[in-house]
Amino acid sequence: MSFLENARNSHLLNEARAFFPAQMTLLATSAVIALVSLTPTVFMMQIYERVVQSRNVFTLLALVVISFFLVGLWTVLEDLRIQLARRVAFALDEKISPRVLDTLNRYPDTLPPNQAPLVYQDLANLREFLASPLMMNLLDVIFVPIIILAAVLMNIWLGVALFLLTALSAMLTLMSQNATKEDTARTVMAANRAHEFGRTVQSNAEPARVLGMLSRLVARWRSLTVDSVGWSHLAADRARRVTFPLRYLRHSLPMILQVVAVSLFLNELAGPGLLVAVGILSARVIGPVDAVANGWRMIWNLTLSVDRINAVLIREAKKVSHVSLPRPEGPLIVNRISVIPRGRDAATLQDVSFVAAPGTVVGVVGPSGAGKSTLARALTGAWPLARGSIVLDGHDISHWDQEELGRYIGYVPQDIDLLPGTLAENIARFEPVTGENSPQLIAAVKSASILDIVSRLPEGLSTRMGADGRVLSGGQRQRVALARALYGDPRLVVLDEPNSNIDAAGEQQLGSAIDSLRAAGAIVILITHRMNMLSYCDQVLVLNGGAVHAFGGRDFVLDRIGSSAPKQLTDERGRTSSAQG
């Protein structure tokens, strides 16, 4: 699909219509530039046909003054066009970028996993392209017919020759690009695979180095890179063969036009000025066409970027508007939910149901792969349901606005990354914090018992975290994530293995935080593999194979799983009992 077809069929075009006056100004400016760019051509013709023959100094002076004025106007208009294009590019980026990134992260199934990270660069590519020299050449190409029309007015035979040669050049360009389109697409895909693999290796460099895998991973990355280079060479070789006539024509074009001009002059159908002007005229026509042809790879990459951005905008258009709902106070009702993770065909959570009243702590246990983390993601709204419903205080959570619901949810995932920013910003969920005395911030710090962590940091709560909080250990990051979950007034708190990296003292502090949440009337879902943490729970849900194995009061379920639980659970319970004894 061509660039123009992409634009015509995309939601991006609808967004760009908001800048219609600016677009019309760009086109009008380009049309005037096309006209005034004829100044050197007309100047040379008039010099040879009027000044040289008449030897009139005043005519020369008039031509110089008028021509220099028009060349100055040409320069100013080009500068204004670039500035206007930059403003349009920035305004369009400002209009769509926040929405694109919000939609991409809110609905992660919008694009395939290997394409979603590319959207960040796609937005930058679009912004830069709209104000690039290549875009200016595209605008110039649109008004090449004005220059050809001017050539017709100078001499009809010259105009016809210029038109035919330009049309032939454009046709050969389209043929060459069409011939290499598939190879170019494969090159881009292979390069993206190599880039993604390289990024993954870099993020896992430490275990790869320790386990002696690094050299083999580098070899794998190199093979992917060679694949990309191979497709690139194939595209280049095919383009070289297909574009040979095109290159030959371009190199010959000035001579062909000069032969036409000389023939017209010898037959007294044109003046001597045309012999000099024809070279300038041909450069004005072929220059933009050549630039666009040479930049076709960039245009092709842009079409891929536009496709991805358009896919996100289409998903945004399907977004359902949500009503504002009051602070939830009622129970959590999970009714026969099933979840199919992205990229899988089978459900990892099937027909799960339970009810939790306010002020209740529900412990969730089960062997690895039982669906515990899937349940956590479903309860927080992070993953969509394939079937069933999750109702909080009488309202299906899918009816809530995610930003609004997020204020009442606390969540500690298994994998914890702290975002670039201060510790205070990370805990306060990047809400504006007016100093370290913010009551909610201090309350969260105290509830999570991380004052010891804060006091050891060089700048306290103002200490900046790394991209994934590397300034803190795994256990410290887990405790900070607990503080983030407790920030504000959470009514549903989901803790997915919150004690996997903390010691016994940390577990006691976690237990105190859970007791405080229970006393405040919050619903707590505690996913754990340590049976001793169930002492803080009122109810226990046992999952096995994605289904409910048991659910009920803590003591009832613990007695039941002693004889009927999956082996991993009974082993864990036995180890815990021995340790406590």
Number of C-alpha atoms within 10 A of each C-alpha: 10 11 15 10 10 18 17 12 12 18 19 21 13 12 14 18 12 13 14 12 10 15 16 11 14 21 17 13 18 23 18 17 22 23 17 21 20 22 20 17 21 20 19 21 21 20 19 19 15 15 18 13 9 12 12 11 11 10 14 17 12 11 18 14 11 13 18 15 14 19 18 13 16 22 15 12 18 17 12 14 21 18 13 17 24 18 16 21 22 16 15 21 19 12 14 17 16 11 15 24 18 14 19 23 12 15 17 16 16 19 17 11 12 11 15 18 13 15 21 15 11 20 22 14 16 20 21 17 19 19 20 15 15 20 19 21 18 14 18 23 22 15 18 21 15 18 21 23 16 17 24 17 12 16 17 15 17 22 19 15 18 26 20 12 19 22 12 14 22 17 12 20 23 13 16 20 20 15 16 20 17 13 20 23 18 17 22 19 16 21 20 18 19 21 15 17 18 19 12 11 17 12 11 12 15 12 12 16 12 9 9 11 12 18 11 11 17 14 11 15 19 14 13 20 20 15 18 22 16 16 21 21 15 16 21 15 13 16 19 15 11 18 18 13 14 20 16 10 18 17 11 12 20 18 14 16 21 20 13 18 27 18 14 19 16 12 9 10 13 18 18 19 21 27 21 15 21 23 17 18 25 21 14 20 22 21 15 20 22 19 17 22 20 13 15 16 16 14 18 19 17 19 21 17 22 23 21 21 27 20 19 26 23 17 16 18 11 8 11 10 9 12 10 11 12 11 14 18 16 19 20 25 19 19 16 16 20 25 24 18 16 14 9 8 8 12 18 20 28 20 16 20 18 16 16 19 18 21 21 23 27 27 26 26 25 24 18 13 14 19 24 28 20 21 26 24 18 20 25 20 19 15 20 18 19 14 13 16 21 23 19 21 16 13 17 14 19 16 15 19 15 15 8 15 22 16 17 19 23 24 25 23 20 17 10 14 18 22 17 14 16 20 25 27 22 22 25 22 18 13 10 10 14 9 11 13 10 13 12 17 25 19 16 23 25 15 21 25 20 18 14 10 16 18 11 9 15 10 12 16 22 16 16 20 20 16 12 13 22 12 15 16 11 17 16 17 22 25 25 28 24 27 28 24 27 30 24 20 17 24 28 29 25 26 25 24 21 23 23 15 16 17 11 9 9 19 17 14 17 22 19 16 20 26 18 14 24 20 12 14 18 27 26 29 26 27 27 20 22 16 18 15 17 23 12 18 22 18 23 24 24 24 25 19 18 22 20 19 18 19 21 17 15 20 15 13 18 21 11 14 18 15 10 12 21 17 14 13 20 17 13 16 19 14 14 14 12 9 9 8 6
